[in-house]
Amino acid sequence: MSYWIIVTNASKDEPSLGARDVLKRRLGDGFYGVPTSARYQRELFPGDKVIFYLAGGKEKVFVADGVLKSGVE
C-alpha cells in the first residue's frame, strides 16, 4: 500500500469552477481521472490511500482523504 497526495486546481476549461468545485464534481462522479502525463500514474493501485489538496485560488488546503478502489485503466 502506498500513500498519495492528489492536487486539484481550478478548471482551465470553465473559469467559474474553482478547485473546490472541480474536486466536488470529480468525487461526485465517482472517479478522478489521472492524466497519462502524471509521473506516477502506473503506480496507483487499489487499496492505496490518497489525500486531496486544493491548490487553486486563495485556498491551499488538504480537504479530503480516501482509498483507491481501482488502479489506472
Secondary structure, DSSP 8 states (H G I E B T S, - for coil): --EEEEEE---SS-TT--HHHHHHHHHHHT-----TT-TTGGG--TT-EEEEEE-STT--EEEEEEE-SS---
